[in-house]
Amino acid sequence: MLSENAVMSAMVVQRKMYGALSELQETTIELSDALKRQDQVSFRLYLGLRQDAINQLVEYRAALKKQCAGLSDADRDRLEKILTGDATAEQDSEKRLIDLVKKNKNSLERIIQQDRMVNQRLGGKKSFYRN
């Protein structure tokens, strides 16, 4: 069973990730709106803000990876399974962490869909997401 301290530490990072994902989603929506208006100044501004949120997410993922590396083999495997969504809860705190991981994953999927629309509108046939 994973220690309460390990679960809570991961929970703190996942909450920070949720904040960064919310910011990323909002910025992606604003980016899309600026593209629709053909407002290049705002588009560049939101693109920079979006990159800042992405950089934060990269840092949070690195923090989780570092946390996992500092655990025993069994605890590391357990936490990694929780963080990838491949685990069922053995205790209440794990359930809360699993729920937050799912929430973050769903947010990321919505952001990717929004990004796909912006990228296809901007890039056309040269889009990263070309069919």
For each residue, the residues with C-beta under 8 A, 3 or more apart:
1: 78 90 91
2: 6 7 75 78 79 82 90 91 94
3: 6 7 75
4: 7 8 93
5: 8 9
6: 2 3 9 10 67 71 75 79
7: 2 3 4 10 11 79 91 93 94 97
8: 4 5 11 12 93
9: 5 6 12 13 67
10: 6 7 13 14 64 67 79 82 83 97
11: 7 8 14 15 93 96 97 100
12: 8 9 15 16
13: 9 10 16 17 60 63 64 67
14: 10 11 17 18 64 97 100 101 104
15: 11 12 18 19 100
16: 12 13 19 20 56 60
17: 13 14 20 21 57 60 61 104
18: 14 15 21 22 100 103 104 107
19: 15 16 22 23
20: 16 17 23 24 53 56 57 60
21: 17 18 24 25 53 57 104 107 108 111
22: 18 19 25 26 107
23: 19 20 26 27 49 53 56
24: 20 21 27 28 50 53 54 57 111
25: 21 22 28 29 107 110 111 114
26: 22 23 29 30
27: 23 24 30 31 46 49 50 53
28: 24 25 31 32 46 50 111 114 115 118
29: 25 26 32 33 114
30: 26 27 33 34 42 46
31: 27 28 34 35 43 46 47 50 118
32: 28 29 35 36 114 117 118 121
33: 29 30 36 37
34: 30 31 37 39 40 42 43 45 46
35: 31 32 38 43 118 121 122
36: 32 33
37: 33 34 42
38: 35
39: 34 42 43
40: 34 43 44
41: 44 45
42: 30 34 37 39 45 46
43: 31 34 35 39 40 46 47
44: 40 41 47 48
45: 34 41 42 48 49
46: 27 28 30 31 34 42 43 49 50
47: 31 43 44 50 51
48: 44 45 51 52
49: 23 27 45 46 52 53
50: 24 27 28 31 46 47 53 54
51: 47 48 54 55
52: 48 49 55 56
53: 20 21 23 24 27 49 50 56 57
54: 24 50 51 57 58
55: 51 52 58 59
56: 16 20 23 52 53 59 60
57: 17 20 21 24 53 54 60 61
58: 54 55 61 62
59: 55 56 62 63
60: 13 16 17 20 56 57 63 64
61: 17 57 58 64 65
62: 58 59 65 66
63: 13 59 60 66 67
64: 10 13 14 60 61 67 68 83
65: 61 62 68 69
66: 62 63 69 70
67: 6 9 10 13 63 64 70 71 79
68: 64 65 71 76 79 80 83
69: 65 66 76
70: 66 67
71: 6 67 68 75 76 79
72: 75 76
73: 76 77
74: 77 78
75: 2 3 6 71 72 78 79
76: 68 69 71 72 73 79 80
77: 73 74 80 81
78: 1 2 74 75 81 82 87
79: 2 6 7 10 67 68 71 75 76 82 83
80: 68 76 77 83 84
81: 77 78 84 86 87
82: 2 10 78 79 85 86 87 94 97 98 101
83: 10 64 68 79 80 101
84: 80 81
85: 82 98 101 102 105
86: 81 82
87: 78 81 82 94 98
88: 98
89: 92 94 95 98
90: 1 2 94
91: 1 2 7 94 95
92: 89 95 96
93: 4 7 8 11 96 97
94: 2 7 82 87 89 90 91 97 98
95: 89 91 92 98 99
96: 11 92 93 99 100
97: 7 10 11 14 82 93 94 100 101
98: 82 85 87 88 89 94 95 101 102
99: 95 96 102 103
100: 11 14 15 18 96 97 103 104
101: 14 82 83 85 97 98 104 105
102: 85 98 99 105 106
103: 18 99 100 106 107
104: 14 17 18 21 100 101 107 108
105: 85 101 102 108 109
106: 102 103 109 110
107: 18 21 22 25 103 104 110 111
108: 21 104 105 111 112
109: 105 106 112 113
110: 25 106 107 113 114
111: 21 24 25 28 107 108 114 115
112: 108 109 115 116
113: 109 110 116 117
114: 25 28 29 32 110 111 117 118
115: 28 111 112 118 119
116: 112 113 119 120 129
117: 32 113 114 120 121
118: 28 31 32 35 114 115 121 122
119: 115 116 122 123 127 128 129
120: 116 117 123 124 127 129 130
121: 32 35 117 118 124
122: 35 118 119 127
123: 119 120 126 127 128 130
124: 120 121 127
125: 130
126: 123 130
127: 119 120 122 123 124 130
128: 119 123
129: 116 119 120
130: 120 123 125 126 127
131:
